[in-house]
Amino acid sequence: SWYEYSPLRVKYPYMRGRLWRLWQQALSEAADPVAAWASIVEDPEKAKSYKQARGKGGHIRVSWQEATAMIAAQLIYTIRKYGPDRIAGFTPIPAMSMISYASGARFLSLLGG
């Protein structure tokens, strides 16, 4: 695809500023990232505050380490609470890119989904 060479493409992870601030606060209060994520999604006020920010911009650039730590905490939390079959994913059809398809399918199968 031409897009990966475009100077306008997104090159770094971005996160809603409100969610990032909640995440940083939760990490400072909990030793475990999964417990930190649980403290956000299980608190109705916190969950409502970052969900209401959807569609309003306010994204900030974060490090890859911060982004992957949050994603991992979200996945582990969901698997522990609801089971691995609650993780859904999408990979392109094999005819488009076998590497993209295989990596996504492999990741989901390793999670147990």
C-alpha positions as CSV (number, residue, x, y, z in Angstrom):
1,S,0.0,0.0,0.0
2,W,1.2,3.5,-0.7
3,Y,-0.1,4.8,2.6
4,E,2.8,3.4,4.7
5,Y,5.1,5.7,2.7
6,S,2.9,8.8,3.1
7,P,4.3,11.7,5.1
8,L,0.8,12.2,6.6
9,R,0.5,8.7,8.1
10,V,0.4,8.3,11.9
11,K,3.8,7.2,13.0
12,Y,3.4,7.1,16.8
13,P,0.7,5.9,19.2
14,Y,-1.8,8.4,20.4
15,M,-4.2,8.2,23.3
16,R,-7.1,10.3,24.5
17,G,-5.6,12.8,27.0
18,R,-8.3,12.1,29.6
19,L,-7.7,8.3,29.4
20,W,-4.0,8.7,29.6
21,R,-4.3,10.9,32.7
22,L,-6.6,8.3,34.4
23,W,-4.1,5.6,33.4
24,Q,-1.1,7.4,34.9
25,Q,-3.0,8.1,38.1
26,A,-4.2,4.5,38.4
27,L,-0.6,3.2,37.8
28,S,0.7,5.4,40.6
29,E,-1.9,4.0,43.0
30,A,-1.8,0.3,42.0
31,A,1.4,-1.8,41.7
32,D,-0.2,-4.0,39.0
33,P,-1.1,-2.6,35.6
34,V,-4.1,-5.0,35.4
35,A,-5.4,-3.7,38.8
36,A,-4.8,-0.2,37.5
37,W,-7.0,-0.9,34.4
38,A,-9.6,-2.5,36.6
39,S,-9.8,0.6,38.8
40,I,-10.6,2.6,35.7
41,V,-13.2,0.4,34.1
42,E,-14.9,-0.7,37.3
43,D,-15.4,2.8,38.5
44,P,-18.5,4.2,36.8
45,E,-17.4,7.9,37.1
46,K,-13.9,7.2,35.7
47,A,-15.3,5.0,32.8
48,K,-17.9,7.6,32.0
49,S,-15.3,10.5,32.0
50,Y,-13.0,9.0,29.3
51,K,-15.9,7.5,27.2
52,Q,-17.5,11.0,27.0
53,A,-14.3,12.3,25.5
54,R,-14.8,10.2,22.4
55,G,-15.0,12.1,19.2
56,K,-13.8,15.4,20.7
57,G,-10.1,15.2,19.8
58,G,-7.7,15.7,22.6
59,H,-5.3,12.9,21.6
60,I,-1.8,13.1,22.9
61,R,1.3,11.3,21.7
62,V,2.4,8.5,24.0
63,S,5.4,6.2,24.0
64,W,5.2,2.7,22.5
65,Q,5.9,1.3,25.9
66,E,2.9,3.2,27.5
67,A,0.6,2.1,24.7
68,T,1.6,-1.5,24.8
69,A,1.4,-1.6,28.6
70,M,-2.2,-0.4,28.5
71,I,-3.2,-2.7,25.7
72,A,-1.7,-5.7,27.6
73,A,-3.5,-4.7,30.8
74,Q,-6.8,-4.4,28.9
75,L,-6.4,-7.8,27.3
76,I,-5.4,-9.6,30.5
77,Y,-8.2,-7.9,32.5
78,T,-10.8,-8.9,29.9
79,I,-9.5,-12.5,29.7
80,R,-9.5,-12.9,33.5
81,K,-12.9,-11.4,34.0
82,Y,-14.8,-12.7,30.9
83,G,-12.6,-15.4,29.4
84,P,-10.5,-15.6,26.3
85,D,-13.4,-16.0,23.9
86,R,-14.4,-12.4,24.7
87,I,-11.4,-11.0,22.8
88,A,-12.3,-10.3,19.2
89,G,-9.9,-9.3,16.4
90,F,-9.7,-8.6,12.7
91,T,-7.1,-9.5,10.3
92,P,-7.2,-8.9,6.5
93,I,-8.2,-11.8,4.3
94,P,-5.2,-14.0,3.3
95,A,-5.4,-12.8,-0.3
96,M,-4.5,-9.2,0.8
97,S,-1.5,-10.0,3.0
98,M,-0.7,-13.5,4.3
99,I,1.7,-12.0,6.9
100,S,-1.0,-9.7,8.3
101,Y,-3.5,-12.5,8.3
102,A,-1.2,-15.1,9.9
103,S,0.1,-12.8,12.6
104,G,-3.4,-11.7,13.7
105,A,-4.8,-15.2,13.6
106,R,-1.8,-16.6,15.5
107,F,-2.1,-13.9,18.2
108,L,-5.8,-14.6,18.7
109,S,-5.2,-18.3,18.9
110,L,-2.5,-17.9,21.4
111,L,-4.9,-15.9,23.6
112,G,-7.3,-18.8,23.5
113,G,-9.9,-17.1,21.2
